[in-house]
């Protein structure tokens, strides 16, 4: 028994020492930005890191999205190394240790916690941000942060810094954030899409929303970097691997244009990506091309599969709908509830090969098509994106 007690005491002491060392490292990094929200976190993290670098700061960023990356102080990047390909919020502690060892002036970290208690731990014990960002609040992850969207807002508010600043483009739940900020002593800086001219958002080689740019510019301003310097760097920065893009692939005389909304996940975000894609494709003649949808699904998100299927049926009104992925039956039922004629549904959930799926598209649309990729990136979605990127061009 004494041996177990001694072992427990040693572990406790080691934990206390490590916690003290972590806080000491944090104190040496002057600017700490914690980026949270339902959508746009990865892109906003990259924009802020680019802006801070342009302002002469040694800034290290870390994203968590489709493909987690560490973005070094020179702008180069590399994948986050993980055991068994599993993410864990303890990665943030490792990032702080790494940034401290490289003499970083600033870290820009995408929040990777979902459970409310983990979000609080990530902020108070791992990042202790000087500037917090909440991009938006959407109808997603209700199983973890819900059951309502208001509950999601309450959970995201747990990352508002103590004594620092909060930057947010979320207007609907601004009062929730202001109440929390009053308790933590944080100043609140609300931004909106109107703070960024439309032509700025179109200057990126991927679909970027002015709200993301507005958040990033305000953070850079708070950190002493001018708007013009920060914006130029943001426009030239590498986009996230999961960023929504419009890609064109020509097969002979037949053009196929992919609107990559696979990573949007929820209906509101999917609608925004599809609308933004119209501005990207406006300079090109796509009249007469049929609109089709590739609906990718995950078996662990059956509710979302059905919800997105119904959205596709009611809002896009495609000539063909190709169902791929894992939750084919759920998606087919959702399409039927949306009033889609079964004659335009093509269930390809048993075909996991990208070329086979695209071959089915070309067979039914030999003269080309505008292809809306929605649902989820995982699996066949990622394969389709990679195929268009390798063989097509970005619009």
Protein Blocks (a to p, Z undefined) as FASTA:
>chain_A
ZZmmmmmmmmmmmmmmmmmmmmmmmmmmmbacddedjehklmmmmmmmmmmmmnopacdd
ddfblbgcdddfkopacddddehhiacfklmmmmmmmmmmnopabdcdddfbfblklmmm
mmmmmnopabdcdfbacdehklmmmmbfklmmmmmmmmpcehiacddfbfklmmmmmmmm
mmnopacddddfklpcfklmmmpcbdcdfklmmmmmmmmmmnopafklmmmmmmmpccdf
klccdddddehjaccddddfklnopamlmmmmmmmmmmmmmmpccehiacdddddddfkl
mmlmmmmmmmmmmmnopabdcdehjllmlmmmmmmmnopafklpccfklpcbfklmmmmm
mmmmmnopadddehifghjlmmmmmmmmmmmccZZ
